[in-house]
Amino acid sequence: MVRHGTQGRAVDFNHPYEGLIGTAVGGIFVERLLAEGGMGAVYAARDVETDAPVALKVLHREHAGDRGIRNRFAREVRFARRIDHPNVCPALADGHLDDGRPFYLMPLYQGVTLGEEVRRHGPMSLERMFAVADQILAGLAAMHAANVVHRDLQPDNVLLVQAEGGLSIKLIDLGFAHEPGVDTGDGHMPDSPGDLVGTLRFMSPEQALRSRAITERSDLFAVGLLLWFALTGDLPFRGSTDVDMLVSIVRSSPIPLRRRRPDASRELEAILARALAKHPDARFESATEMRSALADVAERARATHSRSACRLQRPHARRTLRTP
């Protein structure tokens, strides 16, 4: 149940995985494999009637008889249907294959993940990071308002889509999401100590230690890591192995942002430091509070930039030379 790194397994896009490619599933024609994770696979598909592109997620055959994983897949679908927000990927429909495995449909977005963008183009500008962060936190606020904690916010679960109105962020993959304090249906409380879920290098200390319940503030720690990664292409904790990284997350102070991004303000550095506090109570109370703090810093940065631009563009007064 733990993901190592930020990328999934390598995928052979020409291989007709599990015999679905080239077949129709409930009026949906399956075209190609997009991605594969521990619980299921995602395919590019097309609605036969409308010709609209969609994404199809199907539970792996090897997990078909696993009650716990089937329950988790069902929760993922339920959460995606419950959260109605433009920054969260929704479930359009769901059902079962002929062999009984569950599936659901999502919009097929044309975009790249945050991880792909940073790996291809390097660290983001401050302006772009502020735009991305605002939408991540807006989607996360809607998720938390629906009593859902993501638990796996990492660069490859944040999709950047260039829409008509500009950049649009989509939070994807609710496979590890849960409802705090709600029984999963198989006699297991998903937020109880003892569960190690998520992506190792993007876990909060409480996730790594499995020492206390995972809450909305655990997601905010992950957002702090995401934004640090977006601005530097790196992480504020050091570790050559997963174990070393977890020890660093639990025990070490994060590297100050301005050490890697001297163009960042001290206010932005303080916001990320607060998000990365070891104890949940020391972090922001909510995604909305963190979003507001970042918006204030972004506004001041824009105002400072505008004043500087005006000074550079202001013509100098001409001096008139008088000859005797």
Secondary structure, DSSP 4 states (H G I P E B T S, - for coil): -EE-SS------TTS-GGG-TTSEETTEEEEEEEEE-SSEEEEEEEETTT--EEEEEEE-GGGTT-HHHHHHHHHHHHHHHH---TTBPPP-EEEE-TTS-EEEEEE---EEEHHHHHHHH-SPPHHHHHHHHHHHHHHHHHHHHTT-B-S---GGGEEEEEETTEEEEEE---TT-B-TT---SSS--TTSTT---EEGGG--HHHHHT-S---HHHHHHHHHHHHHHHHHSS-SS--SSHHHHHHHHHHSPPPPHHHH-TTS-HHHHHHHHHHT-SSGGGS-S-HHHHHHHHHHHHHHHHHHHHHHHHHHHSPPPPPPP---
